[in-house]
Amino acid sequence: MRENKKRQQILNVLAKSIRAIIENEELDFEKLEEIRLRIDQPLIVEYENVEMLLPSKAKNKHIVTKEEIRETMDYICKYSLYAYEQELKQGFVTIEGGHRAGVMGKVILENNRVKNLQYISSVNIRVAHEIIGCADSIMQYITKNREVCHTLIISPPRCGKTTLIRDIIRQISDGNQYVRGCTVGVVDERSELGGCYLGVAQNHLGMRTDILDCCPKAEGMIMLIRSMAPHVLAIDEIGTSEDVHAVEYAMQCGCKLIASVHGMDMEEASQKPVLGDLIRKRRFERYVILENRHHPGEIKTIYDERGSLLCSGL
């Protein structure tokens, strides 16, 4: 049932000709990761971590046209690009089910800031996958005395960090044998954690979770602290100095932090500007390093604040 719903959500936003090709492939949408459309280039999908050119059994692959891109964008934006201007200027639109349509084209600037996109040339449909229980193996390592530890997840791209954080949030919010259920504030700047559609989270983030959707992380953390008094704050992909300063402020306010950053290991993360200072000051109590040797979301190692190894190869 879930696979059929996901299948329909994705097919509904594709141009009819693209839709027909995808349907003929008889793909399992629980294993489908991306559908990439580029004008005058082959139709490509990422399936079970393998790239496929479609139709897979045909010698001549389908070449995506400008009209197919336009039709797909009409479905994604419900025939009103203007209504989705705020999302488009960030380079993506979240569709029903929490799936994301990344878009590229000509940038329209206003006061040296991106105002909108036009002449869309590429669309990347990223299929959202929620894996309930994927954080089960690490909960005992990122909690202590049934309280959450300040945790930084370090991960290369496409290693499942967002999926992992999503399940961590759910478990903290609902509570389990390792942690008391408590209020979690989520700053979801790119609509990846909650996958909000028309203001409603499409992913399960727990019964005590409050979400700020499409809000800059630094500003959102301050807003949540002042308005919702969360016990735990969760954010994905901290990067700017403003993000890091807001993280430190939240820690000083008594909030526990669950955050992620792009990187290969602790050494690389510690060399990042500003963030490196927090690591050297031992502000984070746990470091979870991800990899993708066999499947996304593999736990490579977990360290404590001193850099001592707690476990590996979960």
C-alpha positions in Angstrom: 0.0 0.0 0.0 2.8 2.4 0.9 4.7 1.6 -2.3 1.6 2.2 -4.4 1.0 5.6 -2.7 4.6 6.7 -3.3 4.4 5.5 -6.9 1.3 7.6 -7.6 2.8 10.7 -5.9 5.8 10.5 -8.2 4.0 9.6 -11.4 1.5 12.5 -10.9 4.3 15.1 -11.4 5.9 13.6 -14.4 5.1 14.6 -18.0 2.8 11.9 -19.5 5.5 10.6 -21.9 8.0 10.3 -19.1 5.4 8.7 -16.9 4.7 6.0 -19.5 8.4 5.1 -19.7 8.7 4.8 -15.9 5.5 2.7 -15.7 6.7 0.3 -18.4 9.9 -0.3 -16.4 7.8 -1.8 -13.5 10.2 -0.4 -10.9 9.8 -0.9 -7.2 9.4 2.6 -6.0 10.7 1.7 -2.5 14.1 1.1 -4.3 13.9 4.1 -6.6 16.0 7.0 -5.5 16.1 9.7 -8.2 14.6 10.5 -11.6 16.7 13.0 -13.5 15.4 15.1 -16.5 17.8 17.3 -18.5 16.8 19.0 -21.7 18.3 17.1 -24.7 19.9 14.5 -22.5 18.9 10.9 -21.7 16.3 10.1 -19.1 18.2 8.7 -16.1 17.1 7.1 -12.8 19.0 6.1 -9.8 17.7 2.7 -8.7 19.2 0.6 -5.8 22.3 2.9 -5.9 22.8 2.1 -9.6 22.3 4.6 -12.5 20.0 3.4 -15.3 19.3 5.1 -18.7 15.7 4.5 -19.8 14.1 2.7 -21.5 16.5 0.1 -20.0 15.8 -2.6 -22.6 15.8 -0.3 -25.6 18.9 0.5 -27.7 17.9 4.1 -28.2 17.4 5.8 -24.9 14.7 8.5 -24.4 16.0 12.0 -24.9 14.2 14.5 -22.6 12.6 17.5 -24.4 12.0 21.1 -23.4 8.2 20.4 -23.6 8.5 17.5 -21.1 10.4 19.7 -18.7 7.7 22.4 -19.0 4.9 19.9 -18.5 6.6 18.4 -15.5 7.1 21.8 -13.9 3.4 22.6 -14.6 2.4 19.5 -12.6 4.9 20.2 -9.8 3.9 23.8 -9.4 0.2 23.3 -10.2 0.5 25.6 -13.3 1.7 28.5 -11.3 5.5 29.0 -11.0 4.8 32.4 -9.4 3.0 30.7 -6.5 6.2 28.6 -5.8 8.7 31.5 -6.1 9.9 31.1 -2.5 10.7 27.5 -3.0 12.1 27.9 -6.5 14.7 30.4 -5.4 16.1 27.8 -3.1 16.4 25.4 -6.1 13.7 22.9 -5.1 10.0 22.3 -4.6 8.6 19.8 -2.1 5.7 17.7 -3.4 3.1 15.6 -1.7 4.7 12.7 0.2 7.8 14.8 1.1 9.5 14.1 -2.2 11.7 16.8 -3.6 11.9 18.2 -7.1 15.3 20.0 -7.5 15.3 22.5 -10.4 18.0 24.3 -12.3 17.8 27.0 -14.9 18.5 30.7 -15.4 18.8 32.6 -12.2 16.9 35.9 -11.7 18.8 38.2 -9.3 17.4 41.0 -7.2 19.9 43.0 -5.0 22.5 40.3 -5.7 20.2 37.6 -4.2 18.4 34.8 -6.0 14.8 35.9 -6.6 13.6 33.1 -8.9 14.5 30.7 -11.7 13.3 30.7 -15.3 14.1 28.7 -18.4 14.2 25.5 -16.3 16.7 23.1 -17.9 17.0 20.3 -15.3 14.6 18.6 -12.9 15.7 16.0 -10.3 12.9 14.1 -8.6 14.4 12.8 -5.3 12.2 10.1 -3.9 11.8 10.4 -0.1 12.3 7.2 1.8 11.4 6.9 5.5 13.1 4.0 7.3 11.4 3.5 10.6 13.8 2.0 13.1 17.0 2.8 11.2 18.4 4.6 14.3 17.7 1.6 16.6 21.3 0.5 16.7 22.8 3.9 17.8 20.3 5.2 20.4 22.2 3.6 23.2 25.3 5.4 22.2 23.9 8.9 21.8 22.0 8.9 25.1 23.1 8.7 28.7 20.9 8.2 31.8 17.9 8.4 29.4 19.0 11.9 28.3 20.1 12.9 24.8 23.8 13.7 24.2 24.9 16.6 22.0 25.4 14.6 18.8 27.1 15.5 15.5 26.6 13.2 12.5 29.4 13.4 10.0 28.7 12.1 6.6 29.7 12.2 3.0 26.9 13.0 0.5 24.3 10.3 -0.2 25.1 8.3 3.0 21.7 8.5 4.6 22.3 11.1 7.2 18.9 12.8 6.8 17.1 9.5 7.0 19.0 8.7 10.2 18.4 12.1 11.8 14.7 11.8 11.0 14.4 8.5 12.9 16.5 9.8 15.8 14.0 12.7 16.1 11.1 10.3 16.1 12.5 8.1 18.8 13.5 11.0 21.0 10.1 12.6 20.6 8.1 9.5 21.3 10.5 8.1 23.9 11.9 4.6 24.3 14.0 2.5 26.6 17.0 4.8 26.0 15.5 8.2 26.2 12.5 9.9 27.9 10.0 11.3 25.3 10.6 15.0 25.2 9.9 18.1 23.1 12.0 18.3 19.9 12.3 21.5 17.8 13.2 20.9 14.1 14.5 23.6 11.8 13.9 22.1 8.4 15.5 24.7 6.1 15.2 22.5 3.0 12.1 20.6 3.8 14.0 17.3 4.0 13.4 16.2 7.6 9.7 16.7 7.9 9.0 16.8 4.1 6.2 19.3 4.8 3.6 19.7 2.1 1.1 22.5 2.5 2.3 22.9 6.1 1.8 19.3 7.1 4.8 17.0 7.8 4.7 14.0 5.5 7.3 12.1 7.5 6.8 10.7 11.1 8.8 12.9 13.5 7.1 11.9 16.7 4.3 13.3 18.8 6.3 15.9 20.7 8.0 17.5 17.6 7.5 21.1 16.4 8.8 22.0 12.9 9.9 25.3 11.3 9.7 24.6 7.6 11.8 26.4 5.0 13.4 28.6 7.7 17.1 29.5 7.8 18.7 27.4 10.5 20.3 30.1 12.6 17.2 32.2 12.8 15.0 29.2 13.2 16.9 27.8 16.2 16.5 31.2 18.0 12.8 31.3 17.2 12.2 27.8 18.5 14.1 28.4 21.8 12.1 31.6 22.4 8.7 30.3 21.4 8.5 26.5 22.0 11.2 25.8 24.7 12.4 22.6 23.1 14.4 20.1 25.1 16.2 19.0 21.9 17.0 20.9 18.7 17.5 19.0 15.5 19.0 20.5 12.3 20.5 19.1 9.1 23.7 20.2 7.4 25.1 23.0 9.4 27.6 25.0 7.3 27.7 28.7 7.9 29.3 30.5 10.8 25.8 31.8 11.7 24.6 28.2 12.0 27.5 27.2 14.2 27.1 30.3 16.5 23.4 29.5 16.8 24.3 25.9 17.7 26.6 27.2 20.5 23.9 29.6 21.7 21.3 26.8 21.9 23.7 24.6 23.9 24.2 27.5 26.3 20.4 27.8 26.7 20.2 24.2 27.8 19.1 22.6 24.6 20.5 19.3 23.5 21.6 19.3 19.8 21.3 16.8 17.1 23.1 18.1 14.0 24.9 16.9 10.8 27.7 18.2 8.7 29.3 17.0 5.4 32.6 15.3 5.9 34.6 12.1 5.8 35.7 11.9 9.4 36.2 13.8 12.6 39.6 15.1 11.4 38.0 16.8 8.4 35.1 18.1 10.5 37.5 19.6 13.0 39.2 21.6 10.2 36.1 23.4 9.2 36.0 27.1 10.1 34.2 27.9 13.4 32.7 24.3 13.7 36.2 23.1 14.4 36.3 25.3 17.5 33.2 23.6 18.9 34.9 20.2 18.3 38.1 21.3 20.0 36.1 22.7 22.9 34.4 19.3 23.2 30.9 20.8 23.0 29.6 17.8 21.2 29.4 14.6 23.3 29.0 12.1 20.5 30.2 11.9 16.9 28.6 9.5 14.5 30.5 8.8 11.3 28.5 7.4 8.3 29.6 5.6 5.2 28.0 3.9 2.2 30.0 0.8 1.3 27.1 -1.6 1.1 24.0 0.6 1.7 23.2 4.2 2.8 23.1 4.8 6.5 26.0 2.5 7.5 27.5 3.4 10.8 31.3 3.5 10.4 32.3 4.7 13.9 30.9 6.5 17.0 33.2 8.6 19.2 32.8 10.4 22.5 33.7 14.1 23.1 37.4 13.1 23.7 37.6 11.2 20.4 37.6 7.8 22.1 36.0 5.1 20.0 32.7 3.8 21.4 31.8 1.4 18.6 32.4 0.6 15.0 30.7 -1.2 12.1 27.1 -1.1 13.3 
